[in-house]
Amino acid sequence: MGRVDLPVMPPVKPMLAKAQPAIPTGQLYEPKWDGFRSIIFRHGDSVEIGSRNEKPMTRYFPEVVDAVLANFPERAVIDGEIVVLDRERNSLEFEVLQQRIHPAASRVNMLARETPASFVAFDLLALGDEDLTGRPFRERRAMLEEALAEAAPPVHVTPITDDHALGQKWFEQFEGAGLDGLIAKKPDGTYQPDKRVMTKIKHERTCDCVVAGYRVHKSGPDVIGSLMLGLYQDNGHLASVGVIGAFPMARRRELFEELQPLVTTFDDHPWAWAKQEDGERTPRKAEASRWNNGKDLSFVPLRPERVVEVRYDYMEGVRFRHTAQFVRWRPDREPESCTYEQLEVAVDFDLAEVLGLS
């Protein structure tokens, strides 16, 4: 497989979106997919799968390469999202997708068979010898639909509508299929790499969590980097659900001083490493993640006595999908009251219907 030669050449930074709380009017609306953003380049038998950080992901997704060769035009550059669809669970599996990035070719090939990925296309940057990035989005979208009119799974074209009411309905319904919100695009917008010219609308919720530990900041041992959050399971165990860490530097130092009276040992801590049990999610269990590049994930245990209200978008399994945001301390709440029962559960929606497969 040789080097591609196209009017738009890799690497290309994808066009980005800026978050807004409400769905803007007068635009085109698409579901927001939760996977790996990827611009894919095809030139004959050559395929390169780009990524958000411009590093090629081609070797990690051989089944996507095969699908591109079977479904893309001979010369094309298409922006989209690599996702893993679990039809049985009716969800997108981001954690499974993360596991696909592995240095061993044998494991890459095994995972390609066991947890194959799909590609959801939503923009066309080049076709044949023409650079389309300067054309309005409505034209690029029409050309994308024509270019992939005969495409078969695992290549899909994302749904789109100019109906604001339908976009609102999608925003409410599609979360039940594991989607991440809504993207709004201006019909006359050109493709602007690395510019936040689209709009993303995501779900926001709050819940009360127990603070059970902290990690120090890279700037020094007396500065808080992140606070580790937990929720109580039905069996009484405290599960690790994520972290909050977006504090001003002065507040990080203040927090360090405030939390010192709660510092304890692991002897009686709910996340004591020597007392892990199968089925519990503890911070230590994911410590060797390949996504952390050797980063030290050890933490300072705290007595689980303080409660904090945080803002989050949605859950993936038992954890927050993205880093949560601090709202306020809750001295009026007992730690034991911080359970999963407080979480809002999205109503199921058929993922196959989103993709037009049902």
C-alpha positions as a printed Julia matrix, in Angstrom:
358×3 Matrix{Float64}:
   0.0     0.0    0.0
   1.68    3.19  -1.2
   1.43    6.86  -0.37
  -1.75    8.69  -1.31
  -1.66   11.56  -3.84
  -4.8    13.65  -3.44
  -5.89   17.31  -3.69
  -6.17   17.33   0.11
  -3.17   15.57   1.65
  -2.66   14.13   5.14
  -2.32   15.12   7.84
  -5.39   17.36   8.13
  -6.71   18.62  11.45
 -10.48   18.1   11.58
 -12.93   20.98  11.79
 -14.13   21.4   15.37
 -17.26   22.43  17.26
 -17.92   24.89  20.06
 -20.31   23.91  22.83
 -23.58   25.8   23.26
 -26.48   25.07  25.63
 -29.25   25.4   23.02
 -29.77   24.14  19.47
 -29.32   27.08  17.05
 -31.96   27.7   14.4
 -31.49   27.8   10.65
 -28.75   25.17  10.46
 -28.27   21.51   9.51
 -28.36   18.97  12.34
 -26.58   15.64  12.77
 -26.21   13.19  15.64
 -22.95   13.58  17.56
 -21.13   10.25  17.4
 -18.94    9.03  20.26
 -15.85    7.45  18.77
 -12.53    8.34  17.19
 -12.73   11.34  14.88
 -10.98   10.41  11.67
 -10.34   11.84   8.23
  -9.81    8.95   5.82
  -7.8     9.31   2.61
  -8.23    6.84  -0.24
  -6.2     6.8   -3.46
  -6.65    3.56  -5.38
  -5.32    0.75  -3.22
  -3.79    3.16  -0.7
  -5.69    4.15   2.45
  -4.61    6.36   5.33
  -6.75    6.76   8.43
  -6.03   10.06  10.16
  -6.86   11.06  13.72
  -7.69   14.1   15.83
  -4.01   14.48  16.75
  -2.93   13.9   13.12
  -1.25   10.57  13.92
  -2.22    7.77  11.5
  -4.47    5.04  12.89
  -4.39    2.9    9.76
  -2.63   -0.09  11.32
  -5.15   -0.36  14.17
  -8.22   -0.8   11.97
  -7.51   -3.24   9.12
 -11.22   -4.0    8.77
 -11.94   -0.29   8.23
  -9.25   -0.21   5.53
 -11.0    -3.14   3.8
 -14.35   -1.35   4.11
 -12.9     1.84   2.62
 -11.48   -0.06  -0.35
 -14.86   -1.71  -0.88
 -17.04    1.39  -0.49
 -15.18    4.68  -1.02
 -14.66    6.26  -4.44
 -11.21    5.59  -5.95
  -9.97    9.03  -4.92
 -11.64   10.63  -1.91
 -11.04   12.29   1.44
 -13.9    11.8    3.9
 -14.33   13.08   7.45
 -16.2    10.96   9.95
 -16.09    8.9   13.12
 -14.79    5.4   13.79
 -17.13    3.67  16.23
 -17.77    0.22  17.63
 -21.45   -0.72  17.43
 -22.84   -3.27  19.84
 -26.15   -4.25  18.3
 -27.0    -6.68  21.1
 -26.55   -4.04  23.81
 -27.86   -1.3   21.5
 -24.98    1.04  22.26
 -21.69    2.52  21.13
 -18.75    0.94  22.92
 -16.09    3.59  23.45
 -14.11    1.57  26.0
 -13.97   -1.33  23.54
 -12.86    1.1   20.84
 -10.02    2.34  23.06
  -8.71   -1.21  23.35
  -8.19   -1.28  19.58
  -5.07    0.88  19.93
  -2.49   -1.79  20.64
   1.16   -2.19  19.64
   0.96   -5.92  18.87
  -0.17   -6.74  15.33
  -1.54  -10.12  16.46
  -3.85   -8.45  18.97
  -4.87   -5.77  16.46
  -5.95   -8.5   14.04
  -7.75  -10.46  16.75
  -9.69   -7.39  17.92
 -10.54   -6.5   14.32
 -12.35   -9.85  14.15
 -13.88   -9.82  17.63
 -14.86   -6.14  17.97
 -14.95   -4.78  14.41
 -15.27   -1.04  13.95
 -17.58    0.94  11.67
 -17.09    4.29   9.97
 -19.8     6.96  10.04
 -19.16    9.59   7.35
 -20.32   13.18   7.68
 -18.23   15.39   5.38
 -16.43   15.2    2.03
 -13.16   17.12   1.7
 -12.01   15.93  -1.72
 -13.32   13.84  -4.59
 -11.3    12.86  -7.62
  -8.96   15.76  -8.38
 -11.1    18.42  -6.68
 -10.48   20.03  -3.3
 -13.97   20.6   -1.86
 -13.01   22.35   1.38
 -13.89   25.76  -0.08
 -17.4    24.71  -1.12
 -20.43   25.29   1.15
 -21.36   22.41   3.4
 -24.74   21.83   1.72
 -22.88   21.02  -1.52
 -20.29   18.83   0.19
 -23.08   16.93   1.94
 -24.97   16.31  -1.31
 -21.77   15.08  -2.96
 -21.03   12.84   0.05
 -24.45   11.2   -0.21
 -23.92   10.6   -3.93
 -20.37    9.28  -3.42
 -21.52    6.77  -0.79
 -24.96    6.01  -2.2
 -24.06    2.33  -2.69
 -21.99    2.0    0.49
 -22.75   -0.96   2.73
 -22.01   -1.54   6.44
 -19.63   -1.02   8.11
 -19.56    2.27   6.18
 -22.49    4.58   6.95
 -23.53    8.16   6.21
 -24.77   10.01   9.27
 -28.4    11.17   9.28
 -29.0    14.9    8.71
 -31.97   17.26   8.84
 -32.71   20.95   8.45
 -35.81   20.6   10.65
 -35.09   22.22  14.02
 -37.93   20.33  15.72
 -36.63   17.01  14.41
 -33.13   17.94  15.55
 -34.51   18.54  19.04
 -36.24   15.16  18.9
 -33.01   13.47  17.85
 -31.19   15.19  20.71
 -33.68   13.75  23.18
 -34.07   10.29  21.64
 -30.67    9.31  20.31
 -28.96    9.4   23.7
 -30.77    6.13  24.34
 -28.65    4.61  21.57
 -25.42    5.85  23.12
 -24.95    8.99  21.03
 -23.29   12.07  22.42
 -25.69   14.91  21.56
 -26.17   16.96  18.41
 -23.95   18.81  15.92
 -25.22   21.91  14.11
 -23.54   23.1   10.9
 -24.12   26.22   8.82
 -25.3    25.23   5.32
 -22.98   27.72   3.65
 -19.96   26.97   5.83
 -16.63   26.01   4.26
 -14.41   23.3    5.75
 -12.01   25.0    8.17
  -9.46   22.61   9.72
  -8.84   23.05  13.46
 -11.39   25.88  13.7
 -14.39   25.73  16.04
 -16.99   26.78  13.51
 -19.59   24.07  14.17
 -21.84   23.9   17.23
 -22.17   20.94  19.59
 -25.06   20.55  21.98
 -24.54   17.97  24.7
 -26.58   16.69  27.6
 -25.76   18.14  31.0
 -26.73   16.68  34.34
 -25.56   16.93  37.92
 -25.07   14.39  40.68
 -23.55   14.27  44.14
 -20.36   12.22  44.55
 -18.06   11.19  47.36
 -14.5    12.54  47.22
 -12.31    9.54  48.09
  -8.84   10.6   46.98
  -6.73   13.01  45.0
  -3.82   13.06  42.62
  -1.22   15.81  42.85
  -0.66   18.32  40.07
   2.36   18.1   37.8
   3.53   21.47  39.14
   4.29   20.17  42.62
   3.47   17.78  45.47
   1.41   20.37  47.4
  -1.01   21.19  44.57
  -4.19   19.23  43.77
  -4.32   17.84  40.25
  -7.66   16.07  40.37
 -10.2    14.83  42.89
 -11.34   11.24  42.62
 -15.07   10.64  42.75
 -17.11    7.68  43.92
 -20.7     6.47  44.07
 -22.01    3.72  46.31
 -23.25    0.53  44.68
 -26.19   -1.51  45.91
 -23.77   -3.86  47.7
 -22.34   -0.96  49.71
 -19.02   -0.77  47.87
 -17.77    2.63  46.68
 -17.19    2.52  42.91
 -14.81    4.9   41.18
 -16.78    6.96  38.65
 -14.3     9.57  37.46
 -12.51   12.79  38.42
 -12.84   16.55  38.51
  -9.78   18.67  37.9
 -10.53   22.06  36.33
  -9.54   24.4   39.16
  -7.56   27.66  39.09
  -4.01   27.21  40.38
  -4.66   29.2   43.56
  -7.69   27.03  44.31
  -5.62   23.86  43.73
  -3.26   24.96  46.52
  -6.14   25.84  48.82
  -7.75   22.45  48.23
  -4.52   20.71  49.13
  -4.51   22.39  52.53
  -8.23   21.81  53.07
  -8.02   18.09  52.34
  -5.0    17.22  54.49
  -7.1    16.44  57.6
  -8.89   13.75  55.54
  -5.73   12.0   54.32
  -5.7     8.4   55.49
  -4.05    5.08  54.76
  -5.28    2.3   52.51
  -5.84   -0.01  55.47
  -9.52    0.83  55.82
 -10.03    2.69  52.58
 -12.78    1.43  50.22
 -10.24    1.39  47.38
  -7.56   -0.51  49.29
  -5.5    -2.21  46.61
  -5.1    -5.38  48.63
  -8.86   -5.76  49.0
 -10.01   -5.55  45.4
 -12.83   -7.85  44.44
 -13.95   -8.92  41.01
 -16.62   -6.7   39.53
 -15.63   -3.56  41.41
 -14.22   -0.56  39.56
 -11.22    0.86  41.42
  -8.74    3.49  40.31
  -5.91    0.96  40.51
  -7.48   -1.5   38.09
  -7.0     0.73  35.07
  -3.54    1.83  36.12
  -1.7     0.23  33.23
  -3.86    1.75  30.52
  -1.96    2.13  27.28
  -3.62    5.53  26.89
  -1.66    6.92  29.82
   1.8     6.38  28.32
   3.34    5.36  31.62
   1.71    8.17  33.59
   1.74    7.65  37.34
  -1.86    6.94  38.34
  -1.22    6.45  42.06
  -3.34    8.58  44.36
  -3.59    9.84  47.92
  -6.52    8.21  49.75
  -8.98   10.37  51.66
 -11.56    9.36  54.21
 -14.78    9.33  52.12
 -16.52   12.04  54.1
 -16.87   15.01  51.74
 -19.58   15.28  49.09
 -19.33   17.36  45.94
 -21.93   18.15  43.29
 -20.57   17.71  39.77
 -21.84   18.3   36.27
 -21.55   15.49  33.71
 -22.95   14.65  30.28
 -23.61   10.92  30.47
 -22.4     7.62  31.82
 -20.51    4.89  30.05
 -21.1     1.77  32.08
 -20.49    2.69  35.71
 -18.29    5.73  34.99
 -18.62    9.24  33.65
 -17.78    9.17  29.94
 -15.95   12.51  30.17
 -14.25   14.42  32.97
 -16.9    15.87  35.28
 -17.02   19.56  36.27
 -17.15   20.99  39.78
 -20.42   22.7   40.76
 -20.33   23.09  44.54
 -19.57   21.33  47.79
 -22.53   19.64  49.48
 -21.96   19.7   53.28
 -25.67   18.93  53.69
 -25.33   15.49  52.08
 -24.23   12.28  53.77
 -21.66   10.31  51.73
 -23.76    7.13  51.98
 -26.58    8.9   50.15
 -24.41    9.26  47.02
 -25.65    6.25  45.06
 -26.31    5.37  41.44
 -30.05    5.73  42.06
 -29.79    9.53  41.65
 -28.6     9.21  38.04
 -30.96    9.9   35.17
 -31.23    6.95  32.77
 -31.78    7.62  29.07
 -34.71    5.84  27.43
 -33.46    3.16  25.03
 -33.51    3.99  21.33
 -32.61    1.57  18.57
 -29.1     2.32  17.31
 -29.91    0.48  14.07
 -32.72    2.95  13.42
 -30.3     5.87  13.71
 -28.16    4.3   10.99
 -31.1     3.2    8.88
 -30.34   -0.5    9.41
 -33.68   -1.58  10.86
